[in-house]
Amino acid sequence: MVDDLAPSLGDLESQDPFHKAREILDGLAERRIDRSRVKMIEPEHRAKGGQATISVGTIILPEEAATWIPEQLLTKLLGLQVAIKKFEWDCADAEQSGRFFKSFVNELSVMASISHPNVVKIFGFVEDMDKGVAWILSPWQPNGNVREFLQSGEWDIPERISLIQDVVNGVEYLHSREPPVCHGDLKSLNILVNSSYRAVITDFGSARIKPRVGTAVKGSVSEVPHPVPNDEEAERLTSPKIKLKGTILELTLTDPGFSLRWAAPEVLDNGVQEMPSDMWAVGWICWEIMTGKLPFEELLGQGGIIHRVVKGELPAIRVDAQLSQIRLLCALISDCWCLRPVKRIDASTFQLKPSTAPSNSTAGGAKVRSAALLLNLGVMYALRGHTRMAESHYQSAVDLASRTGDVALEADALNRLGETYYIHNGAQEGEELWKKAYEISSRVGYHLGMANALNSLGRLYFILSRGEEAEKAFREAHDIHSRIGSGLGEAIALNGLGGIYRARSEFREAEKAFKEAHEIQCLLGDDMGAVGTLDSLGKFYFAQSRFQETEKVLIEAHQISSHIDYEIDAMERLQHLGAAYVVQSRYEEAEKTFRELHELGSSTGDERHAADGLLNLGEIHRARGHITDAEKAFRQAYEMNSHSGGDEIRVARALSGLGELYRIQSRYQEAEKTLREAHEICSRIGNEAGVANALDNLGDIYCAQSRYEEAEKALREAYEIHSRIGFRDSELAATLTHMGRLYSIQSRFQESENAFRRAHEISSRIGSEHCVADALFGLGEIDRKRLRYQEAEKAFKTAYDIYSRLDDSIGIGMVLGGFGMLRHAQCRYDEMETFCSKALSVDPRADGGPIRAGLLLQLGNAQLAQHKYTEAEEALTESLAIFTSMGDDHQASISSLILVCQSKNPKLVELMVQVQTRAFAAGRDGRHGALLHSQGREYLAHGMYAEAEECYHLAQAIHLSVGNVHEEAIELLSLGELYICQDQYGEAEECFVQARAAFASCADQAGEAQSLDGLMTVCALQGKVGDVRVACMDACQIYMRTGRTMSKACAMTCKFFQLLKK
């Protein structure tokens, strides 16, 4: 019935201000106490505040009570002390009497309608308005308010947190009422501590019942509506109102000013109290309980307090010695102190651990901690990463609980102790403690203890790869937690089962388990549990190359953990989040994430993760062409781990990174040495992923050195490892790209194209733009070499756009060079010159070394073709100087040959001879074959046929010796053309036939068509009309099949036979 008694002060506005109020009091008649039965114990009141005093008294029971009240209860009632809140006002002032009477009835009716362990109870009331008597009686709390209680002794943090959680529980009850109750004056002075050391909320003089918007709530006794927010007089009577005038912060207080310290900004602005205003005050109560300080204790003037609140200049909670020990509480206080009311935390989501009700047990004047307190102190230390301190407290809790026979608490402490034993002493000791916890919990039927032990055992078995045992433990734990309604434990079990399913590649079941766990944790407000599950989901999505989903859940986990200052697993999370950005080629975000990882690892003394941050930064700098920054990061990571006892995995990663940098800079000997060292380390410690990466980079180096057999062996081995272990699709795509380059150099165009296309498909699927661009560039090169210029143009353009978007200067320079070669093949030399010039200005590798020399060589060729001899000589001279200084005899010879043909400079001729001598002395290989081919072309251009033939034959023999069929076919074509110039038609015909067969064997249809063109020409010169027709028909079929423009020779021959037929 009392739930229907809360009145609306708005309806008390009538000609008789007492009429409606008396109707409400009539509905509370069973709580009315005769004034004569209230006995004051002390002559003086204990406290005074506002318009009321608090005295201590007892209730005198009627004589006949002994006949119907049980003796035990009667004894308790006779000794019961009550707090008597006496309202004081000027009885002679009718207006004031009316206001105070309504205020009294409001407080009385609200208190009569609520009941909760953390809200003060009402015994009754005494009322005689004519004589100026209005009292409210409630239990006397001898421990006083929470501020007085905390000053009475030394209280540990879990005990203080217990008081905070009591307050929050009481506020949650009030706010979740239907309709909700806004207290309106929460502060430490209005929080009492009862004899059981639980906090209870008191003083409902400012409380108002808040109707839901759009609803009308009626009282069942008097049918008086509940109070409404726009009742100005009710506002004036029930809450302090501060009016701000202009910007000078003048104020007028219409009620006691001390509540100002707890007032929310919106209360200072418009005086209206709502539920978020209560939560602002809860933040201050947390502050008071933890620090023992009043809000703005250092300020005496009201103006200074208002200025601080309005400007949001609140205490730095995370630097306070007490508060900083409970990071979650710091986050919750921050949520209470949001300046915008709608952003403040709701009481229902304010969950805080660890907590233990205060105890005043002492021995010899010293405080004696209970087993529960010792356990929660251990939890507090564990959350801060102080596992040794946590272990000490857990052990003390186990010992004390065992001595006192508290089996349930002993089991809880053993479960926690197992975690620290596992960290410090290994799996076996942890397992023994968890089994013991399960055993004693089973003995007394403590189901929660059993389930918690099973969750811990499940995690252990999973780590030890004992999958069946792990699944059994998690399933049993899940069943128990579900049965007893322990949502937190149920979520932990589901998370564990998700990990098992993931390991078995049962992906649908894994994702379902993780998501169910997360839903439970969100529902219960378990932020720390939610972070762990989101981390698990992130790793799950990452392993499946679902990088956007990886990013989403890890960002959410990172935001939650940052907010609650929960650093456990934060660095692993940053590692995976950064890696997800890298795979998506989002380098700026990845760089920011890895810098945060490095800084966090450095600040916490975690060298392992600090080095991870550096290694990942090095890889990002390398991908973006920032060679100097990359080398610095890799060297720093190497030095951090290369000392005795350092992490060999990270040493190997640093070496691999440096090796790849040396390869990019064409420092092949250093690169090979460094990568072999990384390969040896990874092989020794069984790190297959590291072995594969080292082999991948070694393969690229061998390829650059024309050591093709070694290159193919290394790349195939890397490919097999990546495929077997399923390490990462991005790594597999990179290896395929390197294989494509190798096959392209060997003129194995179909194999090359297949490798690039598969790399492109994998990279596109996982969203790795950088790998997509690499594959497209490779495909463009294949199309260029196979004379598919339109397709090459399209591939280069797409790759260029991606590299530009990623700000990858190396990739941009590489594609510009590719465009230059494409324009050379199309005889568009002015555009070739433009592309080469741009590449020289963009590619960071072009500040020296072979990349610059190669680009200068292309530039010089383009300028020569346009007869820009001065510019060409300048470019080619610099190219020659670079190649010579690096000992690259092959490229130096090409540069010098071009110069000799354009210049009579005897010094350059002498230099060419010296370089050629060194080149040929080094032995026959593909590089020397290319040199001879270039020299043969120059001899042919100057009519020196015998010398040209010698060069072509020698080049053919070299290509034959290294198994390069495609290059051999090119030499045969060149010989055929040479023989036609010498009228040696039979020899020319034989060369073209052999060239066609060689091009066909390596699936180069463009080369095959070119050979048929030559065959048509030489057969026509010999009058072999039938052979010309056959060659022409074969060539036409190739052009039609490939969709290419027919060559001039083929088109003319085809037209001749059409006319002949007519």
KOLLUM-649069 format. One record per residue (C-alpha): residue in three letters; y, z, x. Coordinates in steps of 0.25 Angstrom, whole numbers, plus 2048, in hexadecimal, padded with zeros to 3 digits. Each point is the difference from the previous one (the first is absolute). Layout:
N
alaYZX ...
This chain:
1062
met800800800 val80A80380B asp7FF7F2805 asp8087FC7F4 leu80B80B801 ala8097F980B pro80D7FE7F9 ser80B7F6801 leu80D806803 gly8077F47FB asp7FC8047F2 leu80580E802 glu80E7F97FE ser8038057F3 gln80A8097F9 asp7F780C802 pro7FC7FF80F phe7F680B7FE his7F97FA7F4 lys7F67F6807 ala7FE80980C arg7FC80B7F6 glu7F67F67FA ile7FA7FE80E leu7FF80F803 asp7F98027F2 gly7F67F6805 leu7FE80980C ala7FE80D7F9 glu7F3804806 arg80780080E arg80B8097FB ile80080E806 asp80780D7FB arg80B804809 ser7FB80E800 arg7F27FC806 val8077FB80C lys80180B80B met8097FE80C ile7F980580D glu80D800809 pro80E8037FB glu8067F4808 his7FC7F17FF arg7F97F980B ala8077F3800 lys80C7F97F9 gly8037F27FF gly8097F77F6 gln8018087F3 ala7F4808801 thr7FA80C808 ile7F1803803 ser7FA80E7FF val7F3805801 gly7F98077F4 thr7F38037F8 ile7FC7FE7F2 ile7FD80C7F8 leu7F37FD7F7 pro7FF8067F2 glu7F780C7FF glu7F67F87F7 ala7FE7F680B ala7F5809806 thr7F87FE7F4 trp7FF7F1801 ile8037FC80F pro7F4801809 glu80280C80A gln8007F780D leu80A7F77FA leu80880C7FB thr80180680D lys8057F3806 leu80B7FF7F6 leu80480E801 gly8037FE80F leu8067F27FE gln80E7FE805 val8097F57FA ala80C7F9805 ile80B8017F6 lys80B7F5800 lys80C8067F9 phe80B7F67FB glu80E805801 trp80C7FB7F8 asp80C8047F9 cys7FC8047F2 ala80E8007FB asp8017F1803 ala7FA7F97F4 glu8007F2807 gln7FA80680D ser7F58077F8 gly7FC7F47F9 arg7FF7F880D phe7F880B807 phe7F78027F4 lys7FC7F2800 ser7FE80080F phe7F780C7FE val7F87FA7F5 asn7FE7F3808 glu7FA80780C leu7F88097F7 ser7FA7F47F8 val7FD7F880C met7F980B807 ala7F88037F3 ser7FB7F1800 ile7FB80080E ser7F4806807 his7FB7FD80F pro7FC80980B asn80C7FB808 val80A8037F5 val80580D7FC lys7FA8067F3 ile8088067F5 phe7FC80E7FB gly80A8007F5 phe80F8027FD val80980B7FB glu80C7FB7F7 asp80C8077F9 met80C7F7801 asp8098097F8 lys7FE80A80B gly8007F780C val7F1800803 ala7F87F4804 trp7F5802809 ile7F47F8805 leu7F4807806 ser7F67FA80A pro7F680680A trp80780780C gln7FD7F980D pro80080B80B asn8007F680B gly80E7FB7FB asn8057F2802 val7FA7F680A arg80B802809 glu7FF80F800 phe7F17FF802 leu8007F780C gln80A80A807 ser7F680B7FD gly7F67FB80B glu7FA7F5809 trp7FA7F57F8 asp7F87F4806 ile8037F27FC pro7F47FE7F6 glu80580D7F9 arg80E7FA7FE ile7FA7F37FC ser7F88077F5 leu80D8067FA ile8067F2801 gln7F47FA7F8 asp80180B7F6 val80F7FC7FD val7FC7F27FF asn7F48037F7 gly80A8077F7 val80A7F5800 glu7F57F67FD tyr7FC8087F4 leu80E8017FB his8037F1802 ser7F37FB7FA arg8028087F3 glu8017F77F4 pro80C8007FF pro80380480E val80880C805 cys80B7FF80A his80280E807 gly80F7FD804 asp80180B80A leu7F580080A lys80280880D ser7FA80A809 leu80680B7F8 asn7FA7FC7F3 ile7F27FF807 leu7F880D7FF val7F4804807 asn7F58087F8 ser7F680A804 ser7F67F6803 tyr80A7F980A arg8027F47F7 ala80E7FA7FD val8058007F2 ile80C7F97FA thr80A8097F8 asp80E8007FA phe8007F57F5 gly80E8027FC ser8047F2804 ala7F37FA7FC arg8017F47F5 ile7F57F97F9 lys8027F1802 pro7FB7F77F5 arg7FA7F3803 val8097F47FE gly7FF7FB7F2 thr7F880C7FA ala80480B7F7 val7F880D802 lys80080B7F5 gly7FD80E800 ser7F58057F7 val80680D7FC ser80F7FE7FE glu8007F1802 val80B80180A pro8017F3809 his7FE80380F pro80D7FF809 val8067F3803 pro8077FC80D asn80D7FD7FA asp80380D7FA glu80C804808 glu80080E7FC ala7F1802804 glu8037FA80D arg80B80A802 leu7F880B7FD thr7F37FD807 ser8047FA80D pro80B80180A lys8097F47FF ile8097FB80B lys80B7F77FD leu8057F780C lys80F7FC7FF gly8037F3807 thr7FC80080F ile80580E804 leu7F48077FC glu80780A7F7 leu7F78077F7 thr7FF8097F4 leu7F48097FE thr7FD8037F2 asp7F4809804 pro7FB80880C gly8037F880D phe7F4804808 ser7F77F57FA leu8097F6806 arg7F880080D trp7F47FB7F9 ala8077F67F7 ala7FD7F1801 pro80A7F6802 glu8007FB7F1 val80280E7FB leu80C801809 asp8057F37FA asn7FD8027F1 gly7FA80D7FE val7F47FB7F9 gln7F2806805 glu7F47F77FF met7F2801806 pro8047FA80D ser80B80A802 asp7F580B7FF met7F87F880B trp80D800809 ala80080F7FF val7F1801803 gly8037F980D trp80A80B803 ile7F580B7FC cys7F77F980A trp80B80180B glu80280F7FD ile7F28047FF met7FD7F980E thr80D804807 gly80480C7FA lys80E7FA7FE leu8097FE7F4 pro8057F27FD phe80C7FD809 glu80080E805 glu80B7FE80A leu80A7FB7F6 leu80880A7F7 gly8097F77F9 gln7FC7F97F4 gly8077F3803 gly7F87FF80D ile7F38017F9 ile8047F67F6 his8057F680B arg7F2801807 val7F87FE7F3 val8087F47FB lys8007FA80E gly7F1803802 glu80280880C leu7F48087FF pro7F880880B ala7F87F880A ile7F28067FB arg7F77F980A val80780780C asp7FE80E7FA ala7F6809808 gln7F98047F3 leu8017F47F8 ser7FC7F680B gln7F2806800 ile7FD7FB7F2 arg8047F1801 leu7FC7FE7F1 leu80980A7FB cys80C7FA808 ala7FD7F37F8 leu7FF8077F3 ile80D807802 ser8067F3804 asp7FB7FA7F3 cys80680C7F8 trp80E7FD807 cys8017F27FC leu80F7FE7FC arg7FC7F77F5 pro7F88087F5 val7F77F57FC lys7FB7FF80E arg7FC80F801 ile7F1804800 asp7FA8057F3 ala7FA80E800 ser7F27FB7FD thr7FF7F880D phe80580B808 gln7F3804807 leu80080980D lys7F5806809 pro7FC809806 ser80380C7F8 thr7FB80E7FF ala80680B7F7 pro80780B808 ser7F980C804 asn80580E804 ser7F4804807 thr80380880D ala7F880880A gly80780980A gly80D7FB7FB ala7FD7F2803 lys7FD7F57F6 val7F27FC7FE arg7FE7F17FC ser7F57FD7F6 ala7F57F6802 ala8077F67F7 leu80D801807 leu7F97FE80E leu7FA7F47FA asn80D7FA7FB leu80780380D gly7F57F8807 val8027F47F6 met80F801803 tyr7FE7FF80F ala7F67F57FE leu80A7F87F8 arg80980180C gly7F67FB80A his7FE80E806 thr7F18007FF arg7FD80B80A met80980A7F8 ala7F97FB7F3 glu7F3802806 ser80380F804 his8058037F2 tyr7F47F97F9 gln7F7808808 ser80780D7FD ala8007FC7F1 val7F07FE801 asp7FE80D807 leu8098087F6 ala7FA7F97F4 ser7F2803805 arg80380F802 thr8068017F2 gly7F57F87F9 asp8097F57FB val7F67F5801 ala8097F57F9 leu80B80280A glu7F680180C ala7FB7F27FC asp80E7FA7FF ala80380680E leu7F37FA806 asn8047F37FA arg80D800807 leu7FB80680D gly7F67F4800 glu80B7F6801 thr80680780C tyr7F3802807 tyr7FD7F17FE ile80D7FD807 his7FE80A80C asn7F1801801 gly7FA7F47FB ala7F87FB7F4 gln7F4809801 glu80880D7FF gly8087FB7F4 glu7F37FC7F9 glu7FA80E801 leu80C8067FA trp8017F77F4 lys7F18027FE lys80280F800 ala80C7FF7F6 tyr7F77F77F7 glu7F580A801 ile80880D7FD ser8087F87F5 ser7F27FC7F9 arg7FB80E801 val80B8067F7 gly8027F37F8 tyr80E7FD806 his8007F17FC leu80E7FD806 gly7FB80680D met7F47F7800 ala8077F47FC asn80B80280B ala7F580280B leu7F97F37FB asn80D7F8801 ser80180580F leu7F27FD803 gly8017F27FA arg80C7FD809 leu7F880580C tyr7F47F87FD phe8097F37FE ile80680280D leu7F2801806 ser7FC7F47F9 arg7F58087F8 gly8047F77F4 glu7F58057F6 glu80280E803 ala80F7FE7FE glu7FF7F97F3 lys7F780B7FB ala80980B804 phe80C7F97FA arg7F97FC7F3 glu7FC80F7FE ala80E805803 his8067F67F6 asp7F68047F5 ile80380F802 his80F7FE801 ser8007F87F3 arg7F880A7F9 ile80980C803 gly80D7F87FF ser80480080E gly8087F3801 leu80580280E gly7F1801805 glu7FC7F57F7 ala80A7F7807 ile7FC80480E ala7F17FC7FC leu8047F37FB asn8087FD80C gly7F4803809 leu7F77F77F7 gly80B7F5801 gly7FE80180F ile7F17FF7FF tyr8017F37F7 arg80A7FA809 ala7F780280C arg7F47F97F8 ser80A7F47FC glu7FE8057F2 phe80F7FC7FE arg8018017F1 glu7FA80E7FF ala80980580C glu80D7FB7FA lys7FC8067F3 ala7FD80E806 phe80D800808 lys8087FC7F4 glu7F980B7F7 ala80380A80B his80F7FC801 glu8028017F1 ile7FA80E7FF gln80980480C cys80D7FA7F9 leu7FC8077F3 leu7FF80E807 gly80C7FE809 asp7F780180D asp80A7F8809 met7F880480D gly7F37FB7F9 ala8077F37FB val8047FD80E gly7F2801806 thr7FB7F77F5 leu80B7F6801 asp7FD80080F ser7F17FD7FD leu8047F57F7 gly8097FA80A lys7F57FF80A phe7F77FA7F6 tyr80A7F57FC phe8037FE80F ala7F17FD803 gln8007F67F5 ser80C7F9805 arg8088047F3 phe80C803808 gln80A8007F5 glu7F880B7F9 thr7FE80780D glu80F800802 lys8038057F2 val7F780C800 leu80380480E ile80F8007FD glu7FE8097F4 ala7F7809809 his80B80080B gln80B8037F6 ile7F880C7FA ser7FC80680D ser80F7FE806 his8058077F3 ile7F780C801 asp80080080F tyr7F17FE801 glu7FD7FA80E ile7F18007FF asp7FB7F2802 ala80E7FB800 met7FE7F880E glu7F47FA7FB arg8077FB7F4 leu80B7FA808 gln7F67F9808 his7FA7F97F5 leu80D7FD7F9 gly8067FA80C ala7F37F8802 ala8017FB7F2 tyr80F7FB803 val7FB7F980D val7F57F97F9 gln80B7FB7F6 ser8097FD80B arg80B8097FB tyr80480480E glu80C8087FD glu7F98097F7 ala7F5801809 glu80980480C lys80780B7F8 thr7F28067FC phe7FB80080E arg80C806805 glu7FF80B7F6 leu7F1801805 his80480180E glu80B80A7FE leu7F88097F7 gly7F480080A ser80A80380B ser80780C7F9 thr7F28067FC gly7FA7FE80E asp7F67F67FB glu7FF7F780B arg7F57F87F9 his8097FC7F5 ala80C7FF808 ala7F97F5809 asp7FB7F97F3 gly80F7FF7FC leu8037F980E leu7F47F7800 asn8037FB7F2 leu80F7FE804 gly7FC7F880C glu7F77F77F7 ile80C7FE7F7 his80A7FD80B arg7F67F6806 ala7FE7F97F2 arg80F7FF7FF gly8027FB80E his80780C806 ile7F880080D thr80780A807 asp80080A7F5 ala7F17FE7FE glu7FD80280F lys80880D800 ala7F88057F4 phe7F27FD805 arg80380680E gln80580C7FA ala7F48027F7 tyr7F77FD80C glu80780A808 met7FF80A7F5 asn7F07FF7FF ser7FC7FC80E his80080E806 ser7F3808801 gly7FB8037F2 gly8097F57FA asp7FB7F87F4 glu7F87F4806 ile8017F87F3 arg80F800801 val8007FD80E ala7F87F47FD arg8097FC7F5 ala80C801809 leu7F97F880B ser7FC7F57F5 gly80F8007FC leu8057FE80E gly7F57F5803 glu8057F87F4 leu80E801804 tyr7FC7FB80E arg7F97F57F9 ile80C7FC7F8 gln80880080D ser7F57F7807 arg7FE80C80A tyr7F17FC7FF gln7FA80880C glu80780D7FB ala7FC7FE7F2 glu7F17FD803 lys80080D809 thr8068087F6 leu7F77FB7F4 arg7F4801808 glu80380F802 ala8028027F1 his7F37F97FE glu7F9809809 ile80680D7FA cys7FC7FB7F2 ser7F27FC803 arg7FE80E807 ile8058087F4 gly7F97F77F6 asn80D7FB7F9 glu7FC7F37FB ala80D7FC7FA gly80780280D val7F57F8807 ala8037F47F6 asn80F801802 ala7FE80080F leu7F77F4800 asp8097F87F6 asn80C80280A leu7F77FC80C gly7FB7F47F9 asp80F7FB7FE ile80280380F tyr7F47F8804 cys8057F47F7 ala80E800806 gln7F97FF80E ser7F77F57FB arg7F4809802 tyr7FA7FA7F2 glu7F2805801 glu80480E803 ala80B8007F5 glu7F67FB7F6 lys7F680A804 ala80A80C7FF leu8067FB7F3 arg7F27FE7F9 glu7FC80E804 ala80D8067FB tyr7FE7F87F3 glu7F18057FE ile80580F802 his80C7FF7F6 ser7F67F97F6 arg7F580B802 ile80980C7FF gly80A7FB7F6 phe80B806808 arg80C7F97FA asp8027F27FA ser80D7FF808 glu7F880180D leu7F67F67FC ala80A7F67FC ala80780280E thr7F37FD807 leu7FE7F47F7 thr80E7FB804 his7FD80280F met7F37F87FE gly8077F57F9 arg80A7FF80C leu7F47FF809 tyr7F97F57F8 ser80D7F87FF ile80280080F gln7F27FB802 ser8037F57F5 arg7F58067F7 phe8097FD7F5 gln7F78037F4 glu7FB80D805 ser80F804803 glu8057FC7F2 asn7F48087FA ala80480C808 phe80F7FF7FD arg7FD7FE7F1 arg7F780C7FF ala80A808807 his80B7FB7F6 glu7F78047F4 ile7FD80E805 ser80F802804 ser8057FB7F2 arg7F68097F9 ile80480D807 gly80F7FC800 ser80280080F glu80B7F6801 his800800810 cys7F27FC800 val8027F57F6 ala80B7FA808 asp7F880080D ala7F57F97F8 leu80A7F67FA phe8057FD80E gly7F27FD806 leu7FD7F77F4 gly80E7F9803 glu7FC7FE80E ile7F27FA7FC asp8077F77F6 arg80A7FB80B lys7F57FD80A arg7F87F97F5 leu80C7F87FD arg8028067F2 tyr80E801801 gln8048037F2 glu7F680C7FF ala80580580D glu80E8007FC lys7FD8087F3 ala7F780A808 phe80B80280A lys80B8017F6 thr7F880B7F8 ala7FD80880D tyr80F7FF804 asp8048067F3 ile7F780C801 tyr80380380F ser80F7FF7FC arg7FE80A7F5 leu7F9809809 asp80A7FF80B asp7F57FC80A ser8087F980B ile7F37FC807 gly7FA7F97F4 ile80D7F97FD gly8017FB80F met7F17FC7FF val8027F87F3 leu80D7F9806 gly7F87FC80C gly7F57FA7F6 phe80B7F87F9 gly8057FB80D met7F27FB804 leu7FF7FA7F2 arg80D7F8801 his7FB7FB80E ala7F47FA7F9 gln8097FA7F6 cys8097FB80B arg80C8077F9 tyr80580580E asp80E8057FB glu7F980A7F6 met7F680380B glu80C804809 thr8068097F5 phe7F38077FD cys7FE80380F ser80E805802 lys7FF8097F4 ala7F2806805 leu80680380E ser80B8087F9 val7F78077F6 asp7F3803807 pro80180D808 arg7F67FB809 ala8097F5804 asp808809809 gly7F77FC80C gly7F27FD803 pro7F67F57FB ile8068007F2 arg80E7FC804 ala7FA7F680A gly7F77F97F6 leu80C7FF7F6 leu8097FB80B leu7F57F6803 gln8007FB7F1 leu80F800800 gly8017F880D asn7F67F67FA ala8097FE7F3 gln80C7FE809 leu7F97F6809 ala7FC7F87F3 gln80F7FF7FC his8047FC80F lys80780D801 tyr7FC80180F thr80A80A805 glu7FC80A7F5 ala7F17FD802 glu80180280F glu80680E7FE ala7F68047F6 leu7F47FB808 thr80580580D glu80180E7FA ser7F27FE7FA leu7FA7FC80D ala80680C807 ile7FA80A7F6 phe7F37FA801 thr8007FF80F ser80480F801 met7F58047F7 gly7F67F8807 asp7FD7F77F4 asp7FC7F4808 his7FC7F87F4 gln80D8017F8 ala8087FF80D ser7F97F3803 ile8037FA7F2 ser80F804801 ser8017FA80E leu7F97F37FC ile80A7FE7F5 leu80C80380A val7FA7F680B cys8007F57F6 gln80F8027FD ser80580480D lys7FF7FC80F asn80380E805 pro7F780180C lys80080F7FF leu7FA7FF7F2 val7F57F6805 glu7FC80980B leu7FF80C7F6 met7F77F87F7 val7F77FD80B gln7FF80E804 val7FD8057F2 gln7F67F57FE thr7F980480C arg7FE80E7FC ala7FC7FC7F2 phe7F57F7804 ala7FB80A80B ala7FE80A7F5 gly7F57F87FA arg7FD7F77F4 asp8038057F2 gly8077FC7F4 arg80E803805 his7FE7F680B gly7FA7F57F7 ala80D8017F8 leu8087FF80D leu7F97F3803 his8027FA7F3 ser80F802801 gln8007FA80D gly7F87F47FC arg80A7FE7F4 glu80B80080B tyr7F87F6809 leu7FE7F77F4 ala80E8007FC his8047FB80D gly7F57F5801 met7F880880A tyr7F27FC7F9 ala7F680480B glu80780E802 ala8008027F1 glu7F17FC7FE glu7FD80A80B cys80780B7F9 tyr7FA7FD7F3 his7F27FF805 leu80280D808 ala8058077F4 gln7F57FB7F7 ala7F680680A ile80780D800 his8008017F1 leu7F17FC800 ser7FD80B80A val80680B7F7 gly7FA7FA7F3 asn80E7FC7FA val7FB7F47F8 his80E7FE7F9 glu8087FF80D glu7F57F7805 ala8027F77F4 ile80F7FF803 glu7FD7FC80E leu7F77F57FB leu80B7FB7F7 ser80A80080B leu7F67F8809 gly7FE7F67F5 glu80F7FE7FF leu8017FE80F tyr7F47F6801 ile8077F87F5 cys80D7FF809 gln7F77FB80B asp7F97F67F7 gln7F3807802 tyr7FB7FF7F1 gly7F2803802 glu80380E807 ala80B8027F5 glu7F67FE7F5 glu7F5809806 cys80B80B801 phe8057FF7F2 val7F18017FB gln7FE80C808 ala80D8067FC arg7FD7FE7F1 ala7F2807801 ala80680C808 phe80B8027F5 ala7F67FF7F5 ser7F780B807 cys80C8097FF ala8047FC7F2 asp80E7FA805 gln8017F57F6 ala80E7FD805 gly7FB7FE80E glu7F57F77FA ala8097F77F8 gln8097FF80D ser7F37FB808 leu7FD7F67F5 asp80E7FB801 gly7FE7FE80F leu7F27F97FD met8077F77F6 thr80A7FB80A val7F67FE80C cys7F67F97F7 ala80B7F77FB leu8047FD80E gln7F27FB802 gly7FF7F87F3 lys7F68097FA val8047FE7F2 gly7F48077FA asp80180C808 val80F8017FD arg7FD8007F1 val7F580B801 ala80A809809 cys80B7FD7F6 met7F88047F4 asp7FB80D806 ala80E803804 cys8057FD7F1 gln7F580A7FB ile80580B809 tyr80F7FE7FC met7FC8007F1 arg7F780C801 thr80B808808 gly80C7FB7F8 arg8077FC80C thr80A7F5802 met7F87F4806 ser8047FC80F lys8087F4803 ala7F47F9807 cys7F68037F4 ala80A7FC7F6 met8037F2806 thr7F17FE803 cys7FD8037F1 lys80B7F77FB phe7FB7F5809 phe7F28007FA gln8068017F2 leu8077F3803 leu7F47FA807 lys7F88037F3 lys80A7F97F7 
